[in-house]
Amino acid sequence: MPNAVIVGAGPAGALLAYLLARRGVAVTLLERQTDFSREFRGEILMPSGIAALHEAGLRQPLDALPNLLIKTVELFRGERRVLTIPIDRLDPAPRVAPQPAMLEMIVAEASKFPAFTLERGVTVRDLIYEKDRVMGVHADTLEGPRDFRGDFVVACDGRASAIRKRVALPQDRIMQGFDVMWGHVAGHFLDGHTARGYIGSGHLLILYPSPEGHMQIGWVIDKGTFGDIKKMGADGWINELAPHVSPDLRNFLVANKTGLAHPFLLDVVCDRLREWTAPGLLLIGDAAHPMSPVGGQGINVALRDAVVAANHLGRALMMRSDEATLDFAARNIQAERWPEITTIQDMQQIAPRFVASNSLLSRVVTSAPMIAFAKIFLAGFIAHRFDPFLNGVTRVVMEQ
């Protein structure tokens, strides 16, 4: 039976393992943690990511998860609401789904196939080579060192990918001048279906509800300033935010400051490998192309990577293809995904250049005339079906 080793049980790795096992490929999925109960930043499923899960045949299990539909997006400049965008007419509408629950659901569905094996508590240390071809990985398990071998290895181990460091493939780094301070506050604000963005000169804050009973907060800060802000504590953090947000949010934060989780730093990285493959090896998701948080794209493009990878690699493995054909299939995965990744990453660089800066352009864009124009134009534009941030750039369809 053909077999594959997948490193990392995040969205890309878990979904790819499920899809390959469903095809009849023997899959060993290696996950460093013993469970998924930890803080994730990427929990907004855009229509593009939801469509990928539907393509994978997971519509009903996804709907059964705790989830919360985002029906409205409100844009503020300081205390003033300047734009309200209804998005509940999108099909499917964006939703917030806790990533731990989603990952457990995917691996539970994969476990229904005898070809699937999940190994938790496995830390991959290095690659196994035979004649310059990757044939598996060296790892530490809870029981001690162990080797995992396969016909093909797929790295889905995130932006800090150990495998990426080992293969040293060429990359293009897009320099970022900001980080995101990420946290949550217990309690629901507003109606539980509204997300907000607060934009001003040198300032950007994003707020949205979670089905787990809290509000997620992402605050854009200058790169390298997290340490100073963290020292302020909850009161200091709220005081820093207060001049930039509306009174209702300010009051909510003050009233619920005891439920303010310790914020953590999202070190914003955005780059892409020029080559996602080496003989016997493929990298996808954040391991191949860490995404900026702008537009909430990371989880969604990772799911779409998995569907495309399952199409090409699954077909080649099931045909018991030779090594050259497997490597050709891996290159085709990059070729199919490249236009979407580069387009979205380039788009992600636009907003931070003026929205979160103190430039004249920032003040012009958030001025009254531009806001009046936005009320007429942007609501329709953002809701447009082919907006790349909502629906992706290319069509991703699961082969039968």
C-alpha positions as a LaTeX table, in Angstrom:
\begin{tabular}{lrrr}
\hline
Residue & $x$ (\AA) & $y$ (\AA) & $z$ (\AA) \\
\hline
Met1 & 0.00 & 0.00 & 0.00 \\
Pro2 & 1.36 & 3.50 & $-0.81$ \\
Asn3 & 2.16 & 5.51 & 2.28 \\
Ala4 & 2.84 & 9.10 & 3.26 \\
Val5 & 4.21 & 10.83 & 6.34 \\
Ile6 & 2.67 & 14.20 & 7.20 \\
Val7 & 4.38 & 16.39 & 9.78 \\
Gly8 & 2.06 & 18.75 & 11.67 \\
Ala9 & $-1.64$ & 18.29 & 12.45 \\
Gly10 & $-2.69$ & 21.87 & 11.83 \\
Pro11 & $-5.39$ & 22.71 & 9.28 \\
Ala12 & $-3.26$ & 21.78 & 6.25 \\
Gly13 & $-1.81$ & 18.59 & 7.72 \\
Ala14 & $-5.01$ & 17.28 & 9.32 \\
Leu15 & $-7.13$ & 17.86 & 6.22 \\
Leu16 & $-4.53$ & 16.41 & 3.85 \\
Ala17 & $-4.18$ & 13.31 & 6.04 \\
Tyr18 & $-7.96$ & 12.84 & 6.03 \\
Leu19 & $-8.20$ & 13.22 & 2.26 \\
Leu20 & $-5.32$ & 10.83 & 1.53 \\
Ala21 & $-6.65$ & 8.21 & 3.96 \\
Arg22 & $-10.06$ & 8.49 & 2.30 \\
Arg23 & $-8.39$ & 7.67 & $-1.01$ \\
Gly24 & $-6.76$ & 4.59 & 0.51 \\
Val25 & $-3.26$ & 5.97 & 1.02 \\
Ala26 & $-1.67$ & 4.84 & 4.27 \\
Val27 & $-1.00$ & 8.06 & 6.20 \\
Thr28 & 0.95 & 8.67 & 9.38 \\
Leu29 & 0.18 & 12.13 & 10.80 \\
Leu30 & 2.75 & 13.37 & 13.31 \\
Glu31 & 1.75 & 16.04 & 15.84 \\
Arg32 & 4.17 & 17.63 & 18.31 \\
Gln33 & 1.52 & 18.38 & 20.96 \\
Thr34 & $-0.46$ & 15.75 & 22.83 \\
Asp35 & $-3.73$ & 17.63 & 22.25 \\
Phe36 & $-5.07$ & 20.71 & 20.47 \\
Ser37 & $-6.13$ & 22.61 & 23.61 \\
Arg38 & $-4.11$ & 25.78 & 23.15 \\
Glu39 & $-4.55$ & 29.34 & 21.93 \\
Phe40 & $-4.86$ & 29.77 & 18.20 \\
Arg41 & $-5.01$ & 33.08 & 16.39 \\
Gly42 & $-6.63$ & 31.85 & 13.18 \\
Glu43 & $-10.26$ & 30.95 & 13.86 \\
Ile44 & $-12.17$ & 32.90 & 11.21 \\
Leu45 & $-13.23$ & 30.67 & 8.35 \\
Met46 & $-13.75$ & 32.70 & 5.20 \\
Pro47 & $-15.99$ & 31.42 & 2.40 \\
Ser48 & $-12.83$ & 30.10 & 0.69 \\
Gly49 & $-11.88$ & 27.95 & 3.68 \\
Ile50 & $-15.44$ & 26.78 & 4.30 \\
Ala51 & $-15.72$ & 25.82 & 0.62 \\
Ala52 & $-12.53$ & 23.73 & 0.94 \\
Leu53 & $-14.02$ & 21.81 & 3.88 \\
His54 & $-17.25$ & 21.32 & 1.93 \\
Glu55 & $-15.23$ & 20.03 & $-1.04$ \\
Ala56 & $-13.60$ & 17.58 & 1.35 \\
Gly57 & $-17.01$ & 16.21 & 2.33 \\
Leu58 & $-16.96$ & 17.69 & 5.85 \\
Arg59 & $-19.98$ & 20.00 & 5.63 \\
Gln60 & $-22.06$ & 18.21 & 8.27 \\
Pro61 & $-19.23$ & 17.65 & 10.80 \\
Leu62 & $-18.25$ & 21.30 & 10.40 \\
Asp63 & $-21.80$ & 22.51 & 10.99 \\
Ala64 & $-21.98$ & 20.35 & 14.13 \\
Leu65 & $-19.04$ & 22.19 & 15.71 \\
Pro66 & $-19.44$ & 25.18 & 18.00 \\
Asn67 & $-19.43$ & 28.03 & 15.53 \\
Leu68 & $-20.65$ & 31.57 & 15.23 \\
Leu69 & $-21.64$ & 33.37 & 12.05 \\
Ile70 & $-20.27$ & 36.86 & 11.48 \\
Lys71 & $-23.21$ & 38.81 & 10.07 \\
Thr72 & $-21.94$ & 42.38 & 10.19 \\
Val73 & $-18.62$ & 44.20 & 10.03 \\
Glu74 & $-18.44$ & 47.70 & 11.51 \\
Leu75 & $-15.62$ & 50.08 & 10.73 \\
Phe76 & $-14.78$ & 52.86 & 13.18 \\
Arg77 & $-12.47$ & 55.85 & 13.09 \\
Gly78 & $-11.82$ & 56.49 & 16.74 \\
Glu79 & $-15.18$ & 56.89 & 18.48 \\
Arg80 & $-17.17$ & 57.28 & 15.28 \\
Arg81 & $-18.70$ & 54.43 & 13.30 \\
Val82 & $-18.17$ & 55.25 & 9.65 \\
Leu83 & $-19.21$ & 52.10 & 7.82 \\
Thr84 & $-21.46$ & 49.08 & 8.45 \\
Ile85 & $-21.13$ & 46.17 & 6.06 \\
Pro86 & $-23.69$ & 43.34 & 6.18 \\
Ile87 & $-22.01$ & 40.09 & 5.12 \\
Asp88 & $-24.61$ & 37.53 & 6.15 \\
Arg89 & $-25.77$ & 37.31 & 2.54 \\
Leu90 & $-22.49$ & 35.74 & 1.51 \\
Asp91 & $-22.80$ & 32.05 & 0.71 \\
Pro92 & $-21.28$ & 30.68 & 2.79 \\
Ala93 & $-21.01$ & 33.48 & 5.34 \\
Pro94 & $-17.76$ & 33.79 & 7.35 \\
Arg95 & $-17.85$ & 32.04 & 10.69 \\
Val96 & $-15.72$ & 31.71 & 13.80 \\
Ala97 & $-14.91$ & 28.09 & 14.61 \\
Pro98 & $-12.51$ & 27.27 & 17.47 \\
Gln99 & $-9.52$ & 25.64 & 15.85 \\
Pro100 & $-8.96$ & 22.96 & 18.54 \\
Ala101 & $-12.50$ & 21.64 & 17.98 \\
Met102 & $-12.12$ & 21.78 & 14.21 \\
Leu103 & $-8.83$ & 19.88 & 14.23 \\
Glu104 & $-10.23$ & 17.22 & 16.57 \\
Met105 & $-13.18$ & 16.86 & 14.22 \\
Ile106 & $-10.97$ & 16.37 & 11.16 \\
Val107 & $-8.73$ & 13.76 & 12.79 \\
Ala108 & $-11.81$ & 11.98 & 14.18 \\
Glu109 & $-13.20$ & 11.77 & 10.65 \\
Ala110 & $-9.83$ & 10.55 & 9.37 \\
Ser111 & $-9.76$ & 7.87 & 12.08 \\
Lys112 & $-12.75$ & 6.22 & 10.41 \\
Phe113 & $-10.37$ & 5.01 & 7.68 \\
Pro114 & $-8.02$ & 2.11 & 8.50 \\
Ala115 & $-5.25$ & 3.75 & 6.46 \\
Phe116 & $-4.95$ & 6.65 & 8.95 \\
Thr117 & $-2.65$ & 6.83 & 11.98 \\
Leu118 & $-2.21$ & 9.82 & 14.27 \\
Glu119 & 0.90 & 9.94 & 16.44 \\
Arg120 & 0.75 & 12.65 & 19.12 \\
Gly121 & 3.67 & 13.94 & 21.17 \\
Val122 & 6.12 & 13.50 & 18.28 \\
Thr123 & 8.85 & 16.09 & 17.70 \\
Val124 & 10.53 & 15.81 & 14.32 \\
Arg125 & 14.27 & 16.42 & 14.51 \\
Asp126 & 15.60 & 15.74 & 11.02 \\
Leu127 & 14.96 & 14.19 & 7.64 \\
Ile128 & 15.96 & 10.70 & 6.53 \\
Tyr129 & 17.79 & 10.74 & 3.20 \\
Glu130 & 18.66 & 7.94 & 0.82 \\
Lys131 & 20.68 & 9.00 & $-2.24$ \\
Asp132 & 19.66 & 12.66 & $-1.79$ \\
Arg133 & 15.98 & 11.75 & $-1.58$ \\
Val134 & 13.81 & 12.30 & 1.52 \\
Met135 & 12.47 & 8.95 & 2.71 \\
Gly136 & 11.15 & 9.84 & 6.16 \\
Val137 & 11.91 & 11.69 & 9.38 \\
His138 & 13.89 & 11.17 & 12.58 \\
Ala139 & 11.75 & 12.06 & 15.59 \\
Asp140 & 11.51 & 11.98 & 19.36 \\
Thr141 & 8.35 & 10.35 & 20.71 \\
Leu142 & 7.00 & 9.96 & 24.23 \\
Glu143 & 8.60 & 6.49 & 24.22 \\
Gly144 & 11.95 & 7.60 & 22.80 \\
Pro145 & 13.60 & 8.18 & 19.40 \\
Arg146 & 11.84 & 6.72 & 16.38 \\
Asp147 & 12.04 & 6.87 & 12.61 \\
Phe148 & 8.97 & 7.29 & 10.39 \\
Arg149 & 9.40 & 6.30 & 6.74 \\
Gly150 & 7.14 & 6.81 & 3.75 \\
Asp151 & 6.96 & 7.04 & $-0.01$ \\
Phe152 & 6.54 & 10.78 & 0.39 \\
Val153 & 6.88 & 13.33 & 3.22 \\
Val154 & 4.72 & 16.45 & 3.51 \\
Ala155 & 5.71 & 19.22 & 5.92 \\
Cys156 & 2.74 & 21.07 & 7.42 \\
Asp157 & 4.51 & 22.12 & 10.62 \\
Gly158 & 3.84 & 25.84 & 10.46 \\
Arg159 & 5.84 & 29.02 & 10.28 \\
Ala160 & 8.50 & 27.61 & 12.65 \\
Ser161 & 8.80 & 24.47 & 10.51 \\
Ala162 & 11.71 & 22.28 & 11.57 \\
Ile163 & 11.72 & 20.65 & 8.15 \\
Arg164 & 11.89 & 23.98 & 6.37 \\
Lys165 & 15.01 & 24.82 & 8.37 \\
Arg166 & 16.59 & 21.50 & 7.42 \\
Val167 & 16.09 & 21.76 & 3.65 \\
Ala168 & 17.01 & 25.46 & 3.37 \\
Leu169 & 14.99 & 26.12 & 0.23 \\
Pro170 & 15.24 & 29.59 & $-1.36$ \\
Gln171 & 12.68 & 32.10 & $-0.11$ \\
Asp172 & 11.40 & 35.62 & $-0.63$ \\
Arg173 & 10.90 & 37.54 & 2.62 \\
Ile174 & 8.46 & 40.44 & 2.72 \\
Met175 & 9.57 & 42.76 & 5.52 \\
Gln176 & 6.88 & 43.66 & 8.06 \\
Gly177 & 6.92 & 46.76 & 10.24 \\
Phe178 & 4.25 & 45.66 & 12.69 \\
Asp179 & 3.29 & 42.90 & 15.10 \\
Val180 & $-0.08$ & 41.97 & 16.57 \\
Met181 & $-0.84$ & 41.83 & 20.26 \\
Trp182 & $-3.44$ & 39.07 & 20.53 \\
Gly183 & $-5.74$ & 38.23 & 23.41 \\
His184 & $-9.34$ & 37.79 & 24.46 \\
Val185 & $-11.81$ & 39.19 & 26.98 \\
Ala186 & $-14.42$ & 37.04 & 28.70 \\
Gly187 & $-18.00$ & 37.97 & 27.87 \\
His188 & $-19.86$ & 38.86 & 24.68 \\
Phe189 & $-19.99$ & 42.38 & 23.36 \\
Leu190 & $-22.71$ & 43.67 & 21.04 \\
Asp191 & $-25.02$ & 41.04 & 19.55 \\
Gly192 & $-22.48$ & 38.24 & 19.31 \\
His193 & $-22.44$ & 38.32 & 15.49 \\
Thr194 & $-20.63$ & 41.58 & 14.77 \\
Ala195 & $-16.95$ & 42.16 & 14.13 \\
Arg196 & $-15.38$ & 45.60 & 14.43 \\
Gly197 & $-12.34$ & 47.33 & 13.10 \\
Tyr198 & $-10.97$ & 50.56 & 14.60 \\
Ile199 & $-8.78$ & 52.49 & 12.18 \\
Gly200 & $-6.85$ & 55.68 & 12.76 \\
Ser201 & $-3.52$ & 57.30 & 12.12 \\
Gly202 & $-0.97$ & 54.90 & 13.53 \\
His203 & $-3.60$ & 52.59 & 14.97 \\
Leu204 & $-5.58$ & 49.47 & 14.07 \\
Leu205 & $-7.63$ & 47.20 & 16.32 \\
Ile206 & $-9.77$ & 44.21 & 15.35 \\
Leu207 & $-12.48$ & 42.72 & 17.57 \\
Tyr208 & $-14.75$ & 39.74 & 16.95 \\
Pro209 & $-16.79$ & 37.26 & 19.02 \\
Ser210 & $-16.01$ & 33.61 & 19.68 \\
Pro211 & $-18.57$ & 30.84 & 20.26 \\
Glu212 & $-16.57$ & 29.99 & 23.38 \\
Gly213 & $-18.01$ & 33.06 & 25.15 \\
His214 & $-15.33$ & 35.70 & 24.74 \\
Met215 & $-14.22$ & 38.46 & 22.41 \\
Gln216 & $-10.99$ & 38.07 & 20.45 \\
Ile217 & $-8.88$ & 41.23 & 20.21 \\
Gly218 & $-6.02$ & 41.87 & 17.83 \\
Trp219 & $-4.13$ & 45.14 & 18.31 \\
Val220 & $-1.59$ & 46.17 & 15.70 \\
Ile221 & 1.58 & 47.55 & 17.30 \\
Asp222 & 4.97 & 48.66 & 16.03 \\
Lys223 & 7.34 & 45.74 & 15.69 \\
Gly224 & 9.50 & 45.38 & 18.78 \\
Thr225 & 7.22 & 47.25 & 21.23 \\
Phe226 & 5.38 & 44.26 & 22.75 \\
Gly227 & 7.62 & 44.07 & 25.82 \\
Asp228 & 6.85 & 47.62 & 26.90 \\
Ile229 & 3.10 & 47.23 & 26.38 \\
Lys230 & 2.96 & 43.90 & 28.22 \\
Lys231 & 4.52 & 45.51 & 31.31 \\
Met232 & 1.53 & 47.86 & 31.57 \\
Gly233 & $-0.85$ & 45.11 & 32.67 \\
Ala234 & $-4.59$ & 45.10 & 31.95 \\
Asp235 & $-5.22$ & 48.64 & 33.21 \\
Gly236 & $-2.35$ & 50.05 & 31.22 \\
Trp237 & $-3.35$ & 48.22 & 28.08 \\
Ile238 & $-6.94$ & 49.48 & 28.33 \\
Asn239 & $-5.71$ & 53.02 & 28.96 \\
Glu240 & $-3.59$ & 52.82 & 25.83 \\
Leu241 & $-6.55$ & 51.62 & 23.79 \\
Ala242 & $-9.11$ & 54.04 & 25.25 \\
Pro243 & $-8.40$ & 57.10 & 23.04 \\
His244 & $-8.74$ & 54.99 & 19.89 \\
Val245 & $-12.03$ & 53.15 & 20.47 \\
Ser246 & $-15.71$ & 53.94 & 20.96 \\
Pro247 & $-17.13$ & 54.51 & 24.46 \\
Asp248 & $-19.14$ & 51.29 & 24.45 \\
Leu249 & $-16.03$ & 49.19 & 23.80 \\
Arg250 & $-14.04$ & 51.20 & 26.33 \\
Asn251 & $-16.68$ & 50.57 & 28.99 \\
Phe252 & $-16.85$ & 46.87 & 28.11 \\
Leu253 & $-13.08$ & 46.49 & 28.51 \\
Val254 & $-13.06$ & 48.32 & 31.85 \\
Ala255 & $-16.00$ & 46.28 & 33.18 \\
Asn256 & $-14.43$ & 42.98 & 32.10 \\
Lys257 & $-10.75$ & 43.65 & 32.71 \\
Thr258 & $-10.52$ & 40.81 & 35.22 \\
Gly259 & $-11.44$ & 38.50 & 32.35 \\
Leu260 & $-8.74$ & 39.92 & 30.08 \\
Ala261 & $-6.45$ & 37.04 & 29.16 \\
His262 & $-2.75$ & 37.70 & 29.17 \\
Pro263 & $-2.08$ & 38.89 & 25.63 \\
Phe264 & 0.56 & 37.18 & 23.57 \\
Leu265 & 2.68 & 38.39 & 20.70 \\
Leu266 & 2.03 & 37.41 & 17.13 \\
Asp267 & 5.37 & 38.09 & 15.48 \\
Val268 & 4.14 & 39.01 & 12.01 \\
Val269 & 6.03 & 37.15 & 9.30 \\
Cys270 & 5.15 & 37.05 & 5.63 \\
Asp271 & 7.28 & 35.17 & 3.14 \\
Arg272 & 7.16 & 32.37 & 0.61 \\
Leu273 & 9.48 & 29.66 & $-0.48$ \\
Arg274 & 10.35 & 29.96 & $-4.16$ \\
Glu275 & 10.42 & 26.17 & $-4.24$ \\
Trp276 & 8.06 & 24.11 & $-2.08$ \\
Thr277 & 9.55 & 20.78 & $-3.03$ \\
Ala278 & 12.68 & 18.67 & $-2.85$ \\
Pro279 & 13.00 & 15.02 & $-3.95$ \\
Gly280 & 10.51 & 13.09 & $-1.79$ \\
Leu281 & 9.32 & 16.20 & 0.06 \\
Leu282 & 6.59 & 18.85 & $-0.19$ \\
Leu283 & 5.90 & 21.84 & 2.08 \\
Ile284 & 2.45 & 23.47 & 2.25 \\
Gly285 & 0.57 & 25.91 & 4.50 \\
Asp286 & 2.60 & 28.20 & 6.72 \\
Ala287 & 5.60 & 25.90 & 6.30 \\
Ala288 & 5.78 & 27.05 & 2.67 \\
His289 & 4.26 & 30.54 & 2.84 \\
Pro290 & 3.59 & 32.18 & 6.24 \\
Met291 & 0.74 & 34.65 & 5.75 \\
Ser292 & 0.32 & 38.08 & 7.26 \\
Pro293 & $-2.72$ & 38.28 & 9.59 \\
Val294 & $-4.25$ & 40.92 & 7.30 \\
Gly295 & $-7.53$ & 39.57 & 5.95 \\
Gly296 & $-7.53$ & 36.44 & 8.14 \\
Gln297 & $-6.06$ & 34.22 & 5.43 \\
Gly298 & $-3.71$ & 31.72 & 7.10 \\
Ile299 & $-6.15$ & 28.92 & 7.99 \\
Asn300 & $-8.13$ & 29.37 & 4.78 \\
Val301 & $-5.24$ & 29.12 & 2.32 \\
Ala302 & $-3.86$ & 26.18 & 4.33 \\
Leu303 & $-7.12$ & 24.26 & 3.88 \\
Arg304 & $-7.08$ & 25.05 & 0.16 \\
Asp305 & $-3.46$ & 23.88 & $-0.09$ \\
Ala306 & $-4.54$ & 20.55 & 1.41 \\
Val307 & $-7.30$ & 19.98 & $-1.14$ \\
Val308 & $-4.98$ & 20.68 & $-4.07$ \\
Ala309 & $-2.21$ & 18.53 & $-2.54$ \\
Ala310 & $-4.64$ & 15.65 & $-2.06$ \\
Asn311 & $-5.67$ & 15.87 & $-5.72$ \\
His312 & $-2.17$ & 15.67 & $-7.18$ \\
Leu313 & $-0.27$ & 13.66 & $-4.60$ \\
Gly314 & $-3.15$ & 11.34 & $-3.78$ \\
Arg315 & $-3.57$ & 10.41 & $-7.42$ \\
Ala316 & 0.15 & 9.75 & $-7.87$ \\
Leu317 & 0.42 & 7.66 & $-4.69$ \\
Met318 & $-2.61$ & 5.54 & $-5.51$ \\
Met319 & $-1.17$ & 4.84 & $-8.98$ \\
Arg320 & 2.00 & 3.64 & $-7.24$ \\
Ser321 & 3.92 & 6.11 & $-9.36$ \\
Asp322 & 7.68 & 6.12 & $-9.55$ \\
Glu323 & 9.74 & 8.71 & $-7.68$ \\
Ala324 & 9.96 & 11.10 & $-10.64$ \\
Thr325 & 6.17 & 11.13 & $-11.03$ \\
Leu326 & 5.65 & 11.78 & $-7.33$ \\
Asp327 & 8.05 & 14.72 & $-7.47$ \\
Phe328 & 6.29 & 16.02 & $-10.60$ \\
Ala329 & 2.95 & 15.86 & $-8.75$ \\
Ala330 & 4.43 & 17.87 & $-5.89$ \\
Arg331 & 5.66 & 20.56 & $-8.29$ \\
Asn332 & 2.20 & 20.73 & $-9.82$ \\
Ile333 & 0.77 & 21.49 & $-6.38$ \\
Gln334 & 2.98 & 24.56 & $-6.06$ \\
Ala335 & 2.20 & 25.61 & $-9.61$ \\
Glu336 & $-1.55$ & 25.48 & $-8.95$ \\
Arg337 & $-1.38$ & 27.29 & $-5.62$ \\
Trp338 & 1.28 & 29.89 & $-6.48$ \\
Pro339 & $-1.01$ & 32.48 & $-8.17$ \\
Glu340 & $-3.35$ & 32.62 & $-5.18$ \\
Ile341 & $-0.61$ & 32.78 & $-2.56$ \\
Thr342 & 1.38 & 35.53 & $-4.28$ \\
Thr343 & $-1.73$ & 37.59 & $-5.08$ \\
Ile344 & $-3.06$ & 37.47 & $-1.51$ \\
Gln345 & 0.33 & 38.10 & 0.10 \\
Asp346 & 0.88 & 41.12 & $-2.13$ \\
Met347 & $-2.60$ & 42.44 & $-1.25$ \\
Gln348 & $-1.82$ & 41.97 & 2.44 \\
Gln349 & 0.97 & 44.53 & 2.20 \\
Ile350 & $-1.28$ & 47.39 & 1.08 \\
Ala351 & $-3.34$ & 48.21 & 4.18 \\
Pro352 & $-0.51$ & 48.33 & 6.77 \\
Arg353 & 1.39 & 50.83 & 4.61 \\
Phe354 & $-1.12$ & 53.59 & 5.25 \\
Val355 & $-3.85$ & 52.50 & 7.69 \\
Ala356 & $-1.54$ & 51.89 & 10.63 \\
Ser357 & 0.93 & 54.65 & 9.74 \\
Asn358 & 1.01 & 58.32 & 10.61 \\
Ser359 & 1.42 & 59.35 & 6.99 \\
Leu360 & $-0.55$ & 62.01 & 5.15 \\
Leu361 & $-2.01$ & 59.23 & 2.99 \\
Ser362 & $-3.40$ & 57.58 & 6.12 \\
Arg363 & $-5.16$ & 60.79 & 7.14 \\
Val364 & $-6.55$ & 61.26 & 3.64 \\
Val365 & $-7.86$ & 57.69 & 3.39 \\
Thr366 & $-9.67$ & 57.99 & 6.72 \\
Ser367 & $-10.94$ & 61.51 & 6.02 \\
Ala368 & $-14.64$ & 62.38 & 5.76 \\
Pro369 & $-14.74$ & 62.55 & 1.93 \\
Met370 & $-13.07$ & 59.17 & 1.56 \\
Ile371 & $-15.36$ & 57.66 & 4.17 \\
Ala372 & $-18.38$ & 59.02 & 2.30 \\
Phe373 & $-17.04$ & 57.39 & $-0.84$ \\
Ala374 & $-16.43$ & 54.16 & 1.08 \\
Lys375 & $-20.05$ & 54.03 & 2.18 \\
Ile376 & $-21.09$ & 53.99 & $-1.45$ \\
Phe377 & $-18.39$ & 51.78 & $-2.92$ \\
Leu378 & $-16.63$ & 49.56 & $-0.40$ \\
Ala379 & $-19.65$ & 47.76 & 1.04 \\
Gly380 & $-20.46$ & 46.31 & $-2.36$ \\
Phe381 & $-16.82$ & 45.66 & $-3.17$ \\
Ile382 & $-16.05$ & 43.73 & 0.01 \\
Ala383 & $-19.15$ & 41.60 & $-0.40$ \\
His384 & $-18.34$ & 40.83 & $-4.02$ \\
Arg385 & $-18.13$ & 37.10 & $-4.66$ \\
Phe386 & $-14.67$ & 37.16 & $-6.17$ \\
Asp387 & $-12.98$ & 39.27 & $-3.55$ \\
Pro388 & $-9.70$ & 37.32 & $-2.99$ \\
Phe389 & $-9.82$ & 37.71 & 0.78 \\
Leu390 & $-13.25$ & 36.13 & 0.89 \\
Asn391 & $-13.26$ & 33.57 & $-1.87$ \\
Gly392 & $-9.64$ & 33.08 & $-2.89$ \\
Val393 & $-8.11$ & 33.74 & $-6.28$ \\
Thr394 & $-8.32$ & 30.38 & $-8.03$ \\
Arg395 & $-10.98$ & 27.67 & $-8.04$ \\
Val396 & $-10.22$ & 24.77 & $-5.70$ \\
Val397 & $-12.22$ & 21.61 & $-6.37$ \\
Met398 & $-11.80$ & 18.16 & $-4.85$ \\
Glu399 & $-11.29$ & 15.39 & $-7.39$ \\
Gln400 & $-13.71$ & 12.48 & $-7.03$ \\
\hline
\end{tabular}
